[in-house]
Amino acid sequence: AIQLTQSPSSLSASVGDRVSITCRTSQGISGPLAWYQQKPGQPPKLLIYDASSLRTGVPSRFSGSESGTDFTLTIRSLQPEDFATYYCQQFITYPRLLYIFGQGTKLEI
Amino acid sequence: QVQLQESGPGLVQPSETLSLTCSVSGASVINYYWTWIRQPPGKGLEWIGNVYSSGSTNYNSSLMSRLTISVDTSKNLFSLKLNPVTAADTAMYYCASSYGGNSYFDYWGPGTLVTVSS
């Protein structure tokens, strides 16, 4: 099965910390990857697309990178409003068109 | 600014049809992909499927046999029908756009909670 493995599932950090969240794609499956932030009672919010492109209006402390099958979201100097759940999402066109999400990472104080 | 708003019943009987509509404002549905995504309570996100303004669709294979997504360009909205439903279909349902690019979802509706229960 095509999978997007996100880790860790939860993460404790403090204001001012730097944290990283990783998504690993299935071997042999390629496609652009995006990152979202979701706060309780709200829809997800797009942060980064195409692995490393920051959406307009998103603070520059958020960044994305790619290395082989591993994609990483890094947040430097955590702010109180950054404590939320983060999801990665990949767009796959082969063997069939599909959008898949990682399992999510809950970032807690 | 693209704005989306879901509407539809919050409670659906098992084995019945779940029907939702997403009204789009601030942009035309023409020439873009429009998507449905759901999230069971306390769980992660699942892509349901999308529709292009021409009416062509792509569905999650796990839902394909029960799913219909359509678009109405005259009313600037798109719709979801899922039939029959079970308790496993209880979730927050979101509509979303791929306005800036078709590999991600840049605008989302606030979501509507659909509960499947008798």
Interface residues (C-beta under 8 A of the other chain):
Chain A: G31 P32 A34 Y36 Q42 P43 P44 K45 L46 Y49 D50 R55 Y87 Q89 F91 R96 L97 L98 Y99 I100 F101 G102 Q103 G104
Chain B: T35 G44 L45 E46 W47 N58 N60 S61 Y94 A96 G100 G101 N102 S103 Y104 F105 D106 W108 G109 P110 G111
